[in-house]
Amino acid sequence: MSIADPLKLLSSRPDLRVIARLASLQMVSLALVALTAGTVLCAWLVPAVATLLPHGWSLMKVNTALCLLLGTGSLALSRNRQTARHLMVSRVLAGALLVIAGSVLLEHLTGTASGFDILLAADATSSRPGRMALQTSVFFLLLGLTLLFVRSRKSPISNMADVLTLAMVVLTLVVLSGYCFGAARLFGESSDTRTSPHTLVCMALLVFVKIGRRAESGHFSVLLGIGIGSRIARSVLPFALLLPFLMVSGSAYTTRQGWLSASYAAALSASVISVALFGLVILMAGRINELERDLRDMSLTDDLTGILNRRGFNLLGEQAVLQARRDQSPLTVLFFDLDGLKQVNDSFGHEAGSQFLLDVATLLRNTFRGSDIVARIGGDEFAVVVHDGGAKAKVAMARMDESAAAMNRNGSRGYPISYSVGEASRELAEDESFEQLVSRADAMMYEQKQSKRRHGRQRGTVGVIGV
């Protein structure tokens, strides 16, 4: 497996916080469907309950309510970490759902009545007693098929389950469009054989839960990831689904009320949709740039010290050399190596060693200007690019030496702050590359460190810059 494979898996893994929130919303959705369908089923079976319900409740047929309860139960039993027995019961409920939906669909296709629709309760006031709408039966057929394969992962069956789930989304949106735009044939055959509004709400809730389940193992998983694309998809999806309905519905309403003619309403709707999409693109671009900036900062910053890492140092250092070459301005590279970091780790522990690194990073930040490039480029190595010549760099180093000496006199850390440093300046006439400057500064630092060892200098002192 290549290095890119683990990184790809990391970027596509699910966001656990989103999954936790989604699980709560799924349970609430299933509870609402069960409450609605259970109430209607009781009304069909117990006439006294029917008198308590508002007009129009009977548009949800008894078989429709039963199918909703079967689908809800199957979804509730098929969530993650369920036992094999729970999954088996879930599939049994899905099978029962398929039998009911299939029989109703067969009645619609053949034009016959099997009597199955009124087996639980009579529906004498309807032109087609007990029969759910064609759209509703197709929805339950799709739901039952997907529930049979709800835990399938990365297989042709899983792909088929995703396609069927997408078909459920399309069917639900078609029925919603019929209600929004007055296209009655899109949600039923007659006034008493149609997908009722409360049935449509239950269908939408089940679709939401079903997408969430498929997002755990199928192609819809992009909606739950931690990557940039997943975050943007979660932000944009509600607008993409609702905006067309809101705008076209608003246009149709103004036309029906006589406020605008059809041509003016269409023109204004097109303009508003264009502006809304333009704003959405701007928001998406801003969000992408923000996330890209965060990722870039993370990739160029040292986690411990908060200053640049080697990658950031090389990137900005190369740019600094090019700028100095264009402007014919001086540039100095300082290369630091901490004295005795290993001994500090061995004697005081790794927390003290980390604090040693933080102390030096703080000294560097406080000594040099914000325009200078300060970085940790190795375990105990730091480097600075100073936008000045060697003389001014030595002045800055003198200030840093004084600050380090003051910290050592304080004695609160238990270990002295000591470092060796080398300097390499780019003169106006030189055409030295950034890599060559860093190598020369590194060599100067090594020479100073060797000089310290030869002369037996104690750790805790700071030496002059190697020249």
C-alpha angles and dihedrals in degrees: 000000000000125000090253092061097068090044090052091050091048094052092048098047116116125264104246093205091055091048091052092051091044092052091055092048091048092055091049090049093050091048091053092049092047091048093049097043093041092052093050092046090052089049090055093047098038113041092197089065091051091063090061095054126086123256114281098036091118091065084083099074122219092251090049091055090046092050091050090053092047092050092046092050093047092050092047092052095046100059121117122294094024121146124251089254091055091050091049092052089047091056092047090055089047089052091052089049090053092050093053095042092044093051092050092047089051090053090053092049097046098034092230131124116227096186090238090113094064097038093108101031138003121245103193097161095060126088087224104032114224096346117137120218120276091244091053093050092050090050092053091046090055091045093051093050093050091048090058089061099031095128097041114128133195098342138107088264090054090051090050090051089053091051091050091048090052089050088055089053092050093048092050091050091049092054090046090051090053091057094042096050102030096250097147096181089063093066104029152347098246142358092273098036106058144103100277122221093250090049089052091052090051090048091052091050092050091048089053091052092044093052089050091053093048089047088064093062113002141060091291087071088096086078092062101042128114094229127108092254092053093050092049092046091054091050097046101038097079091051092046092053100040105033098072092048093048095048098043091043090051091050092050091048094053089049093050091049091051093239093123136013118247092256094051092045091051092048093050092045091052091049094049092046090051092050092046092050090046090053090047091053090050091050091048092049091049092049092048091050091049093051091043090052091051091050092048091050090049092050094048100041130083109238097217103043102025093229126110121296125220092277093053091043093054093045096050093035092058090051091048092053092049090049092048090049092052094045094040089231130146123260132188131197119203119196118198130193120185117234116229102358090143091052091050090052092048095045104036104019135253093288089063089047090053090049089051089056091046091050092054092046089052091049091052094048092049094046103047131054125261090249092058118091113243119183146161104227101174144007094288100002128103131178137192131197109208119197091220141065128279095269094061090042089057090052090053090047090053089056090049091050090053092050092048091049090051091052090049092050089053089063095193094125099059092226131070124245108234134159143166119227137192128195134207121180128197109222122211096258097043124102096199119153123234092248090054091050092052092047091051092049089048091052091050091050092051090050091053092048090052090048090054091053093047093051094041095237113182122244109252096055124100119221133214120266116279110243 
